[in-house]
Amino acid sequence: MKKILFLVLFSIVSISSKAQSVCDISATTQLTHSVDGVYSVPDEPGYSYFWSVTGNISILSGQGTNSVTVDTSASCEQVSGSIYVTVYKDGVAPCCNEISINIADNCGSEGCGVEVTYIQDLNERGDGTVSFHAVTNFNTGSTYHSSSFTFTFQNGDVITHLGAINPTHGYPQVIIPVAETNRVLKVCVSVVASFPGTPKPTLCPSESLCKTFSHGVYGTSNIFNGFGKIKNPIKNILNVNLNDEKQAEVLIYDYSGNLKKKTKVVKGGNIDVSDLKNGLYIVKLTSKDGLVDTKKIQIQR
């Protein structure tokens, strides 16, 4: 009788140990910010598998099998969550197991990120379009990934355009038609940088900046008279002519958005730019009525 009881107890313990062992989760590949994780339990005949996750973790593939591949929606922020598995078989008590995933925030620790410092509007084509570009500083090791520009128009429309890198200056930009009767009142730009990783790069948190225009901006205006036909490059003198405006304020910025010169012109005139270094500049003219026009000039001696 004792022998039979021992065998029964041994069988129960064996079955329980077997059921628990099929729930042991091991990591073939650990989940990181830039690498998908692969987690598995022993592959035993006749068993079924159900996986679930919590936090900012998602299952990419493998549901219903003994092995799943998981990813995280976090770019470089903290990853926090759990991976659960339930293993079951007819005639055997199901077992459950979980492992916790906690990956520290590494935003900025490896230079992942970008700073948006300035938004420039520019009517450089001399037509009904306006170019908007964002002056950016990428952290060491980070590169441009994507950008978007969201415009609020005078009629209340809010429209988003995907940006592209200007091949000459390396800034995210977009060029859109803007009518004088429906000006852009506000623009917000969002830039995403990426940081090298294996087998895929890490996407850094997006950085955004907005700019509001008190009078709105639009395509070609009539403030400048013949300024759109100016012949670049300029050496030492910038000639500005006004039409019906008696006077206007002239601001000259470098391409990083730093104000380099501020002056006023009355019915037009010559502006001495001999103190400015060679390079590209933005000239912004504002009339007394708040009308604004911007042009690009190149100083070269």
SVG drawing of the C-alpha trace seen along z (x, -y; Angstrom):
<svg xmlns="http://www.w3.org/2000/svg" viewBox="-12 -108 48 110">
<polyline fill="none" stroke="black" stroke-width="0.4" points="0.0,0.0 2.8,-2.4 4.6,-1.5 1.5,-2.4 1.0,-5.6 4.6,-6.6 4.2,-5.9 1.1,-8.0 2.7,-10.9 5.8,-10.6 3.6,-10.7 1.8,-13.9 5.1,-15.6 6.5,-14.6 3.5,-15.9 3.6,-19.2 7.3,-19.6 6.8,-18.8 4.0,-21.4 6.1,-24.0 9.2,-23.4 7.3,-24.0 6.6,-27.5 10.2,-28.5 10.8,-31.6 14.2,-32.2 15.5,-35.0 17.1,-34.0 17.6,-37.8 17.1,-40.4 14.8,-43.3 16.6,-46.7 15.7,-50.1 17.1,-49.1 16.8,-45.3 13.7,-43.1 13.5,-40.6 12.9,-36.8 11.5,-34.9 10.6,-31.3 9.5,-28.3 10.4,-24.6 8.7,-23.2 6.8,-20.2 4.5,-17.9 0.8,-18.4 1.1,-21.7 -0.6,-25.0 0.8,-28.5 -0.7,-31.9 1.4,-35.1 0.5,-38.5 2.4,-41.7 1.9,-44.9 3.5,-48.3 5.1,-49.8 5.9,-46.3 4.1,-44.7 4.2,-41.2 5.5,-41.2 5.2,-37.5 5.0,-34.0 1.6,-34.1 0.4,-30.5 3.9,-29.0 6.5,-28.4 8.5,-31.5 7.5,-35.2 9.3,-38.2 8.5,-41.5 9.2,-45.1 8.8,-48.3 7.1,-51.6 9.7,-53.5 12.4,-55.2 14.9,-55.9 12.6,-56.4 12.3,-53.9 10.9,-50.5 8.7,-49.0 6.3,-46.0 5.9,-42.3 5.8,-39.3 3.3,-36.6 2.9,-33.0 0.2,-30.4 1.0,-26.8 -1.8,-24.2 -2.6,-20.7 -5.6,-18.4 -5.4,-16.4 -2.6,-18.6 -3.1,-21.6 -2.1,-24.8 0.9,-26.8 1.6,-30.5 4.8,-32.5 5.9,-36.1 9.1,-38.0 9.5,-41.8 11.2,-44.0 12.8,-47.2 15.2,-49.1 16.5,-52.4 16.0,-55.7 19.0,-56.4 17.7,-59.6 20.7,-61.9 23.1,-59.4 24.4,-58.5 23.7,-61.8 20.3,-60.8 18.3,-63.9 17.9,-67.2 17.2,-70.8 15.0,-73.1 16.2,-76.6 14.5,-78.8 11.9,-78.8 12.5,-81.0 10.0,-82.0 11.3,-83.0 9.8,-84.2 12.9,-83.3 11.3,-82.2 9.7,-85.6 6.4,-83.8 3.3,-82.9 5.1,-80.3 6.8,-80.6 9.6,-78.5 9.7,-77.5 12.8,-75.9 13.8,-74.9 17.2,-75.7 18.4,-72.5 21.3,-71.3 21.7,-67.5 23.4,-65.9 26.7,-64.2 26.0,-60.9 22.4,-61.7 21.1,-62.3 18.0,-63.6 15.1,-61.1 11.9,-63.0 10.1,-66.3 6.6,-67.8 5.3,-71.3 1.8,-72.1 0.3,-75.4 -2.7,-77.4 -4.2,-79.6 -6.3,-82.7 -9.5,-80.9 -9.0,-78.4 -7.6,-75.5 -4.9,-73.5 -2.8,-71.5 0.3,-69.4 3.1,-68.9 6.0,-66.4 9.3,-68.2 12.5,-67.4 16.1,-68.2 17.4,-71.2 20.4,-69.7 22.3,-73.0 21.9,-74.0 20.9,-70.7 17.8,-72.1 14.3,-70.6 12.1,-72.7 8.8,-72.8 7.7,-75.1 4.0,-75.8 1.7,-78.2 0.3,-80.9 -2.2,-83.4 -2.3,-87.0 -6.1,-86.4 -5.4,-83.4 -2.1,-84.0 -0.2,-81.6 -0.8,-82.8 1.2,-80.0 3.6,-77.2 4.8,-74.4 7.6,-72.1 8.4,-68.7 11.8,-67.0 12.8,-63.5 16.4,-62.4 17.8,-58.8 20.8,-57.3 22.8,-54.3 22.0,-50.9 22.1,-47.3 20.2,-45.9 18.1,-49.0 18.6,-52.7 17.0,-54.2 14.4,-56.9 15.0,-59.8 12.0,-61.7 10.7,-64.4 11.5,-68.1 9.0,-70.8 8.9,-74.5 6.1,-76.9 6.2,-80.4 3.2,-82.9 3.0,-85.7 1.1,-88.7 0.1,-89.9 0.5,-86.5 2.9,-85.6 2.1,-84.9 3.7,-84.7 5.0,-87.6 4.0,-91.0 4.5,-94.5 6.5,-96.0 9.8,-95.4 10.1,-97.1 12.4,-95.0 14.0,-93.4 13.1,-89.9 15.3,-90.7 18.3,-91.5 21.5,-90.0 23.3,-87.9 26.0,-87.9 26.1,-91.3 29.4,-92.9 29.0,-95.8 25.7,-97.6 22.2,-96.3 19.7,-98.4 16.1,-98.4 13.3,-100.2 9.7,-100.7 6.6,-101.2 3.9,-103.1 5.3,-102.6 7.1,-105.6 9.3,-103.7 10.0,-100.2 12.1,-98.3 14.9,-96.1 16.2,-93.1 19.1,-91.0 19.5,-87.5 22.2,-84.9 21.0,-81.4 20.9,-80.3 18.4,-82.9 20.8,-85.4 20.0,-89.0 23.0,-90.7 21.7,-94.1 18.7,-96.3 17.9,-99.5 15.1,-101.6 14.7,-102.8 12.6,-105.7 11.2,-105.4 14.1,-103.0 17.8,-103.4 21.1,-101.7 22.1,-99.6 25.8,-99.1 26.5,-95.4 30.3,-95.7 30.5,-94.6 28.8,-91.3 30.9,-88.2 30.5,-86.3 27.6,-83.9 23.8,-83.6 21.5,-85.9 17.7,-86.5 16.5,-90.1 13.1,-90.7 11.2,-93.9 8.3,-95.1 6.1,-98.0 4.3,-100.3 1.1,-98.4 2.7,-95.2 3.2,-93.8 6.2,-91.5 8.4,-90.3 11.5,-88.2 14.3,-87.5 17.6,-85.5 20.8,-87.3 24.3,-86.1 27.3,-88.3 30.5,-87.4 33.5,-89.6"/>
</svg>
